[in-house]
Amino acid sequence: MADDCEAFVSSRLIPVVVLEDAGSAVPLARALVSGGLPVAEVAFRSSAAVDSIRAIVDAGMTEGQDPILVGAGTVITPDQVDAAVSAGAQFIVSPGLSRAVVERCREHDVAVVAGAVTATEVQAALELGLDLMKFFPSTSSGGVTAIEALAAPFPQVRFIPTGGVGPHNLADYLNLRTVAAVGGSWMVPRELVNAGAVDELTDRAAEAVALVASIPEVA
């Protein structure tokens, strides 16, 4: 199932976006694409999430803009999976591990990344056929040290750490062989998203892409 996820981890950086108004969705998507970061995880932390995903997908289909991979994050119930997929989400990210959520994603044939921060959770995720997992909240769950420790018994697992990740520690995470990508929101601050500040968001996305590009990929 991780093979289905390769497209959205290829940038090694996944913007985690909270959209409070669906009207901000398309300008944000355009800013990310213009900044060289054509992926967005729209968090289900507001009532505008579903409409925001739909707006981004529809704009890409009708206005001929460069493609962007858009997924749903903070998905914790099967009903949210249904809503996200119906809106056009191309991947699902869950903060924790729920068999019901994973199974519903399989029913929809949509890529899913579930959260796991302990050996027990990792083992349970492997039993569900997952080997790419979200590590959240990263900083308070042990960060780099914890991921390195989990790599010993689970060398087949790759993680997407999120929560406390930013320019100050990005390299620490991406220098780990077991980290496929990181999730973060520093390039999409809520105040700029709400203001529709496309130029500033574009610049922030481009800076984040350049920072990632400066960190060699680990073989």
CORFEN-V433740 format. One record per backbone hydrogen bond with DSSP energy under -1.0 kcal/mol. NH is the residue of the N-H (numbers start at 1). CO is the residue of the C=O. E is the energy in kcal/mol with one decimal. If there is no record, write none. Layout:
nh=NH co=CO e=E
nh=NH co=CO e=E
This chain:
nh=5 co=2 e=-1.7
nh=6 co=3 e=-1.1
nh=9 co=5 e=-1.0
nh=12 co=9 e=-1.7
nh=14 co=182 e=-2.8
nh=16 co=184 e=-3.0
nh=17 co=41 e=-3.0
nh=24 co=21 e=-2.3
nh=25 co=22 e=-1.4
nh=28 co=24 e=-1.7
nh=29 co=25 e=-2.5
nh=30 co=26 e=-2.6
nh=31 co=27 e=-2.0
nh=32 co=28 e=-2.5
nh=33 co=29 e=-2.5
nh=34 co=30 e=-2.7
nh=35 co=31 e=-1.9
nh=36 co=33 e=-1.7
nh=37 co=32 e=-3.1
nh=39 co=37 e=-2.1
nh=40 co=69 e=-2.3
nh=41 co=15 e=-2.8
nh=42 co=71 e=-2.8
nh=43 co=17 e=-3.0
nh=44 co=73 e=-2.6
nh=45 co=43 e=-2.0
nh=49 co=46 e=-1.4
nh=52 co=48 e=-2.3
nh=53 co=49 e=-2.4
nh=54 co=50 e=-2.4
nh=55 co=51 e=-2.3
nh=56 co=52 e=-2.2
nh=57 co=53 e=-2.5
nh=58 co=54 e=-3.0
nh=59 co=55 e=-2.3
nh=60 co=56 e=-2.0
nh=61 co=57 e=-1.5
nh=62 co=58 e=-2.3
nh=63 co=59 e=-2.5
nh=69 co=38 e=-2.3
nh=71 co=40 e=-2.8
nh=72 co=91 e=-2.4
nh=73 co=42 e=-2.5
nh=75 co=93 e=-2.1
nh=81 co=77 e=-1.6
nh=82 co=78 e=-2.4
nh=83 co=79 e=-2.3
nh=84 co=80 e=-2.7
nh=85 co=81 e=-2.8
nh=86 co=82 e=-2.5
nh=87 co=83 e=-1.5
nh=88 co=85 e=-1.0
nh=89 co=84 e=-2.6
nh=90 co=70 e=-3.1
nh=92 co=111 e=-2.4
nh=93 co=72 e=-2.7
nh=94 co=113 e=-2.8
nh=102 co=98 e=-2.4
nh=103 co=99 e=-3.0
nh=104 co=100 e=-2.0
nh=105 co=101 e=-2.2
nh=106 co=102 e=-2.0
nh=107 co=103 e=-2.0
nh=108 co=104 e=-1.6
nh=110 co=105 e=-2.3
nh=113 co=92 e=-2.5
nh=115 co=96 e=-1.5
nh=116 co=134 e=-2.7
nh=122 co=118 e=-2.6
nh=123 co=119 e=-2.4
nh=124 co=120 e=-2.1
nh=125 co=121 e=-2.4
nh=126 co=122 e=-2.4
nh=127 co=123 e=-1.8
nh=129 co=126 e=-1.8
nh=130 co=125 e=-2.4
nh=133 co=158 e=-2.7
nh=134 co=114 e=-2.3
nh=135 co=160 e=-1.8
nh=138 co=162 e=-2.5
nh=139 co=163 e=-2.1
nh=142 co=139 e=-1.3
nh=143 co=138 e=-2.7
nh=146 co=142 e=-1.3
nh=147 co=143 e=-2.2
nh=148 co=144 e=-2.6
nh=149 co=145 e=-1.9
nh=150 co=146 e=-2.3
nh=151 co=147 e=-1.4
nh=154 co=150 e=-1.6
nh=157 co=154 e=-1.7
nh=158 co=131 e=-2.5
nh=159 co=178 e=-3.3
nh=160 co=133 e=-2.2
nh=162 co=135 e=-2.3
nh=169 co=166 e=-1.5
nh=170 co=166 e=-1.3
nh=173 co=169 e=-1.4
nh=174 co=170 e=-2.6
nh=175 co=171 e=-1.7
nh=176 co=173 e=-2.0
nh=179 co=176 e=-1.5
nh=180 co=159 e=-2.1
nh=181 co=159 e=-1.0
nh=182 co=12 e=-1.4
nh=183 co=161 e=-2.4
nh=184 co=14 e=-2.1
nh=188 co=185 e=-1.4
nh=193 co=189 e=-2.2
nh=194 co=190 e=-3.0
nh=195 co=191 e=-1.3
nh=196 co=193 e=-1.2
nh=197 co=192 e=-2.3
nh=198 co=196 e=-2.1
nh=201 co=197 e=-2.5
nh=202 co=198 e=-2.8
nh=203 co=199 e=-2.3
nh=204 co=200 e=-2.4
nh=205 co=201 e=-2.5
nh=206 co=202 e=-2.5
nh=207 co=203 e=-2.4
nh=208 co=204 e=-2.2
nh=209 co=205 e=-2.5
nh=210 co=206 e=-2.4
nh=211 co=207 e=-2.2
nh=212 co=208 e=-2.3
nh=213 co=209 e=-2.5
nh=214 co=210 e=-1.2
nh=215 co=212 e=-1.9
